[in-house]
Amino acid sequence: MQYRRLGRSGLQVSELSLGSWVTYHNQVDTSAATEMLAAAMDAGVNFFDNAEVYASGQSEVVMGQAFKALKWPRLNYIVSTKFFWGLSREGNTINRMDTLNRKYLMQAIDGSLARMGLDFIDLVYCHRADPNTPIEETVRAMSDMITQGKALYWGTSEWSAAEIRAAWDIADKHHLHKPVMEQPQYNLFSRKRVEQEYARLYDDIGLGLTTWSPLASGLLTGKYRNGIPAGSRGALEGMGFLTKSLSDSAKGAAVGKLEAIAAGLGCTVAQLAIAWAAKNPRVSTVITGASKLAQLQSNLGAVDVIGKLTPDVMAAIDAISAPLAA
């Protein structure tokens, strides 16, 4: 496992990391989470991603209980969470959720700390942009989390380049803590934001990336080429929004062609896709997910594939996937 700086910060994150979206609490209990976190750490992973909204807060609870069971020195691991949607909308008509206002953010960080049983969270993200709150209010609240010692670095997730730059400029102007990282989707079929929209931000402000969905929600595993199998992510309750993308026949055919390239490299198509995302030097870490230990171990095998992605192999991959990428 190699380690990369998170943008211009001094923080070193493992090139592959482990996230909890969909899996924790829904498919992975505390015992299984503890086992997988331990295996990931043994493989060199030091960054574990979460969010307040995942499983309505229960994902943070499961991860926190696993950390407690593992008794790792706090210096040895990096953990994140994300804020925007909140946990409860019942009776909430005035101070609504889906916001990044100061009142919500100041309470959200305390809630995450309590659920995870931590004194501070390393990385905190604004999970989406909020058009109804002035960016300066959000920037000041996020900066204050760091000043108060409740978080160490802050960033954004799925913000536009213009919004990220506006937040950075406000922080710079007022001598506040600046956003360090962005968490966008990045995979063979989702490229434009990372490769084009953010292009100037890497050098201009030193933006780091912790990318998610390297397998395009499972499409790049190849298991959806003949429909949505029972027990898969696409079959889970509440995940129906993935059905259209997972059933895309053109992309499914492309995955079949990518499987041939993967076979030639002695790896799975999933490992190929994860390695491809990690090959981008602008990516600080690629967040992977797993519902079983064997799946985690297979995904982490992608570190051995990164070095096999020669210019010729990358060109062959692009010839298949780039025409279908957004």
C-alpha positions as CSV (number, residue, x, y, z in Angstrom):
1,M,0.0,0.0,0.0
2,Q,1.3,3.4,-1.0
3,Y,0.4,6.7,0.8
4,R,-0.4,10.1,-0.8
5,R,-0.7,13.6,0.6
6,L,-4.2,14.8,0.9
7,G,-4.0,17.8,-1.4
8,R,-1.4,20.3,0.0
9,S,-1.9,19.2,3.5
10,G,0.7,17.2,5.3
11,L,-1.8,14.3,5.9
12,Q,-0.8,11.0,4.3
13,V,-3.7,8.8,3.3
14,S,-3.6,5.2,1.9
15,E,-4.1,5.0,-1.8
16,L,-7.1,2.7,-1.2
17,S,-9.5,3.3,1.7
18,L,-12.7,1.8,3.1
19,G,-16.1,3.4,3.2
20,S,-19.4,2.4,4.9
21,W,-22.1,3.7,2.6
22,V,-25.0,1.1,2.2
23,T,-23.1,-1.6,4.0
24,Y,-22.7,-0.6,7.7
25,H,-25.7,-1.5,9.8
26,N,-27.7,-2.6,6.7
27,Q,-25.4,-5.5,5.7
28,V,-22.5,-5.2,8.1
29,D,-22.9,-5.4,11.9
30,T,-20.3,-4.4,14.5
31,S,-18.7,-7.8,14.6
32,A,-18.2,-7.9,10.8
33,A,-17.1,-4.3,10.7
34,T,-14.5,-5.0,13.3
35,E,-13.2,-7.9,11.3
36,M,-13.0,-5.9,8.1
37,L,-11.5,-2.8,9.6
38,A,-8.8,-5.0,11.1
39,A,-8.1,-6.7,7.8
40,A,-8.0,-3.3,6.0
41,M,-5.5,-1.9,8.5
42,D,-3.4,-5.1,8.2
43,A,-3.3,-4.4,4.4
44,G,-2.1,-0.8,5.0
45,V,-5.4,1.1,4.8
46,N,-5.5,4.0,7.2
47,F,-8.6,6.0,6.1
48,F,-12.2,5.0,6.9
49,D,-15.0,7.0,5.4
50,N,-18.5,7.6,6.9
51,A,-21.4,10.1,6.9
52,E,-24.0,11.3,9.3
53,V,-26.8,10.2,7.0
54,Y,-25.6,6.7,6.3
55,A,-28.1,4.3,7.8
56,S,-29.6,7.3,9.7
57,G,-26.6,7.6,11.9
58,Q,-26.2,3.9,12.6
59,S,-23.3,3.6,10.3
60,E,-21.3,5.9,12.5
61,V,-22.4,3.9,15.6
62,V,-21.2,0.6,14.1
63,M,-17.9,2.1,13.0
64,G,-17.4,3.7,16.4
65,Q,-18.1,0.5,18.2
66,A,-15.6,-1.3,15.9
67,F,-12.9,1.3,16.7
68,K,-13.5,0.8,20.4
69,A,-13.2,-2.9,20.1
70,L,-10.0,-2.7,18.1
71,K,-8.3,-0.3,20.5
72,W,-6.1,1.3,17.9
73,P,-3.9,4.2,18.8
74,R,-5.8,7.3,17.6
75,L,-2.7,8.4,15.6
76,N,-2.9,5.3,13.5
77,Y,-6.2,5.9,11.6
78,I,-8.1,8.6,9.8
79,V,-11.8,8.8,9.9
80,S,-14.3,11.1,8.1
81,T,-17.9,12.1,8.2
82,K,-20.2,14.3,6.1
83,F,-23.0,16.7,6.8
84,F,-26.0,18.1,4.9
85,W,-29.1,15.9,5.1
86,G,-29.4,15.5,8.8
87,L,-31.1,12.7,10.7
88,S,-34.7,13.7,11.3
89,R,-37.2,15.7,9.4
90,E,-40.2,14.9,11.6
91,G,-41.9,18.1,12.7
92,N,-39.0,20.1,11.3
93,T,-40.7,22.8,9.3
94,I,-38.7,25.9,10.4
95,N,-35.1,24.7,10.9
96,R,-35.3,22.2,8.1
97,M,-32.5,19.7,7.1
98,D,-30.8,19.7,3.7
99,T,-28.8,22.6,4.9
100,L,-25.3,23.8,5.8
101,N,-26.3,26.7,8.1
102,R,-24.4,27.3,11.2
103,K,-27.0,26.0,13.7
104,Y,-27.2,22.6,11.9
105,L,-23.4,22.2,11.4
106,M,-22.5,23.1,15.0
107,Q,-24.9,20.4,16.3
108,A,-24.1,17.9,13.6
109,I,-20.5,17.6,14.5
110,D,-21.3,17.0,18.2
111,G,-23.8,14.3,17.2
112,S,-21.2,12.5,15.0
113,L,-18.6,12.6,17.8
114,A,-21.1,11.1,20.2
115,R,-22.1,8.3,17.9
116,M,-18.6,7.4,17.0
117,G,-17.2,7.8,20.5
118,L,-14.4,10.0,19.3
119,D,-12.8,13.2,20.6
120,F,-12.3,14.6,17.1
121,I,-12.9,13.6,13.5
122,D,-10.1,13.9,11.1
123,L,-12.0,14.9,7.9
124,V,-15.4,16.6,7.8
125,Y,-17.2,17.3,4.5
126,C,-20.1,19.4,3.4
127,H,-21.9,16.5,1.7
128,R,-23.6,18.7,-0.9
129,A,-23.7,22.4,-1.6
130,D,-26.5,24.4,0.0
131,P,-27.9,27.2,-2.3
132,N,-30.0,28.6,0.5
133,T,-27.2,29.3,2.9
134,P,-24.5,31.9,2.2
135,I,-21.2,30.2,1.5
136,E,-19.5,32.5,4.0
137,E,-21.7,31.2,6.8
138,T,-20.9,27.6,5.9
139,V,-17.1,28.4,5.6
140,R,-17.1,30.0,9.0
141,A,-18.9,27.2,10.7
142,M,-16.6,24.5,9.2
143,S,-13.6,26.6,10.1
144,D,-14.8,26.9,13.7
145,M,-15.1,23.1,14.0
146,I,-11.4,23.0,13.4
147,T,-10.6,25.9,15.7
148,Q,-12.6,24.1,18.4
149,G,-10.6,20.9,17.9
150,K,-13.6,18.9,16.8
151,A,-12.2,18.3,13.3
152,L,-8.8,18.5,11.8
153,Y,-9.5,19.3,8.1
154,W,-12.6,20.2,6.1
155,G,-13.8,19.8,2.6
156,T,-16.7,19.3,0.2
157,S,-18.4,16.5,-1.6
158,E,-20.0,16.8,-5.1
159,W,-19.6,20.6,-5.1
160,S,-19.0,22.4,-8.4
161,A,-15.6,23.9,-9.1
162,A,-17.0,27.4,-8.8
163,E,-18.5,26.6,-5.4
164,I,-15.2,25.1,-4.1
165,R,-13.2,28.1,-5.4
166,A,-15.7,30.6,-3.8
167,A,-15.4,28.8,-0.4
168,W,-11.6,28.8,-0.6
169,D,-11.5,32.5,-1.5
170,I,-13.7,33.4,1.4
171,A,-11.6,31.4,3.8
172,D,-8.4,33.0,2.4
173,K,-9.8,36.5,2.6
174,H,-10.9,36.1,6.2
175,H,-7.9,34.0,7.4
176,L,-10.1,31.0,8.1
177,H,-9.4,27.3,7.7
178,K,-9.6,26.5,4.0
179,P,-11.3,23.5,2.3
180,V,-8.6,20.9,1.7
181,M,-10.3,18.1,-0.2
182,E,-13.3,17.2,-2.3
183,Q,-15.1,13.8,-2.5
184,P,-16.5,13.3,-6.0
185,Q,-17.7,10.2,-7.8
186,Y,-15.0,8.9,-10.1
187,N,-14.9,5.8,-12.2
188,L,-14.5,4.7,-15.8
189,F,-18.0,5.9,-16.6
190,S,-18.0,9.1,-14.5
191,R,-15.0,11.3,-15.3
192,K,-15.8,14.8,-16.4
193,R,-15.8,16.5,-12.9
194,V,-12.5,15.0,-11.8
195,E,-10.7,15.2,-15.2
196,Q,-12.1,18.5,-16.5
197,E,-14.1,20.6,-14.2
198,Y,-11.7,20.5,-11.3
199,A,-8.5,20.7,-13.4
200,R,-7.4,24.2,-12.4
201,L,-8.1,23.6,-8.7
202,Y,-5.4,21.1,-8.2
203,D,-2.6,23.5,-8.9
204,D,-4.4,26.8,-8.0
205,I,-5.6,25.8,-4.5
206,G,-4.0,22.3,-4.0
207,L,-7.3,20.4,-3.9
208,G,-7.0,16.8,-2.8
209,L,-9.5,14.1,-3.8
210,T,-11.0,11.2,-1.8
211,T,-13.1,9.6,-4.6
212,W,-16.0,7.3,-4.2
213,S,-17.8,4.7,-6.3
214,P,-14.8,3.3,-8.3
215,L,-17.0,0.4,-9.3
216,A,-20.0,2.6,-10.5
217,S,-22.2,1.2,-7.7
218,G,-21.3,-2.3,-8.7
219,L,-21.6,-2.1,-12.5
220,L,-17.9,-2.5,-12.9
221,T,-17.8,-5.8,-11.0
222,G,-19.5,-7.5,-13.9
223,K,-22.1,-9.1,-11.7
224,Y,-25.0,-7.0,-13.2
225,R,-24.4,-8.0,-16.8
226,N,-27.3,-10.5,-16.7
227,G,-29.7,-8.6,-14.4
228,I,-29.7,-7.7,-10.8
229,P,-28.9,-10.7,-8.6
230,A,-30.6,-11.3,-5.3
231,G,-28.6,-10.0,-2.3
232,S,-26.6,-7.5,-4.3
233,R,-26.5,-3.8,-3.6
234,G,-28.9,-3.1,-6.5
235,A,-31.5,-5.4,-4.9
236,L,-31.5,-3.8,-1.5
237,E,-34.6,-1.9,-0.3
238,G,-34.2,1.8,-1.1
239,M,-31.6,1.3,-3.8
240,G,-34.1,1.2,-6.7
241,F,-32.6,4.5,-8.1
242,L,-29.6,2.4,-9.2
243,T,-31.6,0.0,-11.4
244,K,-31.4,2.1,-14.6
245,S,-27.6,2.6,-14.4
246,L,-26.9,-1.0,-13.4
247,S,-29.1,-2.2,-16.3
248,D,-27.4,-0.1,-19.0
249,S,-26.8,-2.5,-21.8
250,A,-24.1,-0.4,-23.6
251,K,-22.1,-0.1,-20.3
252,G,-22.7,-3.8,-19.6
253,A,-21.2,-4.7,-23.0
254,A,-18.2,-2.4,-22.2
255,V,-17.7,-4.2,-18.9
256,G,-17.5,-7.5,-20.9
257,K,-14.7,-6.1,-23.0
258,L,-12.9,-4.8,-19.9
259,E,-13.1,-8.3,-18.4
260,A,-10.8,-9.5,-21.2
261,I,-8.2,-6.8,-20.4
262,A,-8.4,-7.7,-16.7
263,A,-7.9,-11.4,-17.5
264,G,-4.8,-10.5,-19.5
265,L,-3.4,-8.7,-16.4
266,G,-4.3,-11.6,-14.1
267,C,-7.0,-9.6,-12.1
268,T,-10.7,-9.1,-11.9
269,V,-12.5,-6.3,-13.7
270,A,-13.3,-4.8,-10.3
271,Q,-9.6,-4.7,-9.4
272,L,-8.9,-3.2,-12.8
273,A,-11.5,-0.5,-12.3
274,I,-10.2,0.4,-8.8
275,A,-6.6,0.4,-9.9
276,W,-7.6,2.7,-12.9
277,A,-9.1,5.3,-10.5
278,A,-6.0,5.1,-8.2
279,K,-3.7,5.5,-11.2
280,N,-4.8,9.2,-11.5
281,P,-2.1,11.2,-9.7
282,R,-4.7,13.8,-8.7
283,V,-6.6,11.2,-6.6
284,S,-5.4,11.1,-3.0
285,T,-7.4,7.9,-2.1
286,V,-10.0,5.7,-3.7
287,I,-12.8,4.8,-1.3
288,T,-13.9,1.2,-1.7
289,G,-16.8,-0.6,0.0
290,A,-17.4,-4.2,1.0
291,S,-20.2,-6.3,2.6
292,K,-18.0,-9.4,3.2
293,L,-14.4,-9.9,4.2
294,A,-13.6,-11.8,0.9
295,Q,-14.9,-8.9,-1.1
296,L,-12.7,-6.5,0.8
297,Q,-9.7,-8.6,0.3
298,S,-10.3,-8.9,-3.4
299,N,-10.8,-5.1,-3.7
300,L,-7.6,-4.4,-1.9
301,G,-5.8,-6.6,-4.4
302,A,-6.1,-3.7,-6.8
303,V,-2.9,-2.2,-5.3
304,D,-1.0,-4.9,-7.2
305,V,-2.6,-3.9,-10.4
306,I,-1.8,-0.2,-10.4
307,G,1.7,-0.8,-11.6
308,K,0.5,-3.0,-14.5
309,L,-1.5,-0.1,-16.0
310,T,1.0,0.8,-18.7
311,P,0.2,3.6,-21.2
312,D,-0.9,0.9,-23.7
313,V,-3.2,-0.7,-21.2
314,M,-4.7,2.7,-20.2
315,A,-5.3,3.5,-23.9
316,A,-7.1,0.1,-24.4
317,I,-9.2,0.8,-21.3
318,D,-10.1,4.3,-22.5
319,A,-11.0,3.1,-26.0
320,I,-13.7,0.9,-24.4
321,S,-15.0,3.2,-21.6
322,A,-14.3,6.8,-22.5
323,P,-17.1,7.0,-25.2
324,L,-19.6,6.0,-22.5
325,A,-18.3,8.3,-19.8
326,A,-20.0,11.4,-18.4
